[in-house]
């Protein structure tokens, strides 16, 4: 059982049935997916608006984020450019898994507004998790994000995009990392 409500922030095309985010959500009611307006044609301002509305709907914190891929870039932009102090006060921390590099060749070209990721210290504790063979973002890019965001950096070896294809199952290591964030 998770200690506080955690918003699941999937990336491009949402997270399917075998994805650790979906498995966490299915196994524990404290995990709640934030629905984005269009999973296959992400628009940063629309995704940030959806996240803002979800946080605003919570009467109080603490809340955590468990973000994957484009969800990481959305969470960072929201925190640094969209959220007000009352919204930010609700956020206890964020697990930011597999941030994609917008200039990478595999970055989804249907995504709009993500060309320049928000790279400044986040106003809450965070952990960036990266794989050594992620086709959507290099270790160097993930480390750059972690440094800029003031995040703890965790490299988990060759696990692809840290998604359903990575064979992580319930990804207990990720749950432990999330639990290590302050409440």
Secondary structure in CASP SS format (residue, H / E / C, confidence):
PFRMAT SS
TARGET T0000
AUTHOR 0000-0000-0000
METHOD secondary structure of the structure
MODEL  1
X C 1.00
X C 1.00
X C 1.00
X C 1.00
X E 1.00
X E 1.00
X E 1.00
X E 1.00
X E 1.00
X C 1.00
X C 1.00
X C 1.00
X C 1.00
X C 1.00
X C 1.00
X C 1.00
X C 1.00
X C 1.00
X C 1.00
X H 1.00
X H 1.00
X H 1.00
X H 1.00
X H 1.00
X H 1.00
X H 1.00
X H 1.00
X C 1.00
X C 1.00
X C 1.00
X E 1.00
X E 1.00
X E 1.00
X C 1.00
X C 1.00
X C 1.00
X C 1.00
X C 1.00
X C 1.00
X C 1.00
X C 1.00
X C 1.00
X E 1.00
X H 1.00
X H 1.00
X H 1.00
X H 1.00
X H 1.00
X H 1.00
X H 1.00
X H 1.00
X H 1.00
X H 1.00
X H 1.00
X H 1.00
X H 1.00
X H 1.00
X C 1.00
X C 1.00
X C 1.00
X C 1.00
X C 1.00
X E 1.00
X E 1.00
X E 1.00
X E 1.00
X E 1.00
X E 1.00
X C 1.00
X H 1.00
X H 1.00
X H 1.00
X H 1.00
X H 1.00
X H 1.00
X H 1.00
X H 1.00
X H 1.00
X H 1.00
X H 1.00
X H 1.00
X H 1.00
X C 1.00
X C 1.00
X H 1.00
X H 1.00
X H 1.00
X H 1.00
X C 1.00
X C 1.00
X E 1.00
X E 1.00
X E 1.00
X E 1.00
X E 1.00
X E 1.00
X E 1.00
X C 1.00
X C 1.00
X C 1.00
X C 1.00
X C 1.00
X C 1.00
X C 1.00
X C 1.00
X C 1.00
X C 1.00
X C 1.00
X C 1.00
X C 1.00
X C 1.00
X E 1.00
X C 1.00
X C 1.00
X C 1.00
X C 1.00
X C 1.00
X C 1.00
X C 1.00
X C 1.00
X C 1.00
X C 1.00
X C 1.00
X C 1.00
X E 1.00
X E 1.00
X E 1.00
X E 1.00
X E 1.00
X E 1.00
X C 1.00
X C 1.00
X C 1.00
X C 1.00
X C 1.00
X C 1.00
X C 1.00
X C 1.00
X H 1.00
X H 1.00
X H 1.00
X H 1.00
X H 1.00
X H 1.00
X H 1.00
X H 1.00
X H 1.00
X H 1.00
X H 1.00
X C 1.00
X C 1.00
X E 1.00
X E 1.00
X E 1.00
X E 1.00
X C 1.00
X C 1.00
X C 1.00
X C 1.00
X C 1.00
X C 1.00
X C 1.00
X C 1.00
X H 1.00
X H 1.00
X H 1.00
X C 1.00
X C 1.00
X C 1.00
X C 1.00
X C 1.00
X H 1.00
X H 1.00
X H 1.00
X H 1.00
X H 1.00
X H 1.00
X H 1.00
X H 1.00
X C 1.00
X C 1.00
X C 1.00
X C 1.00
END
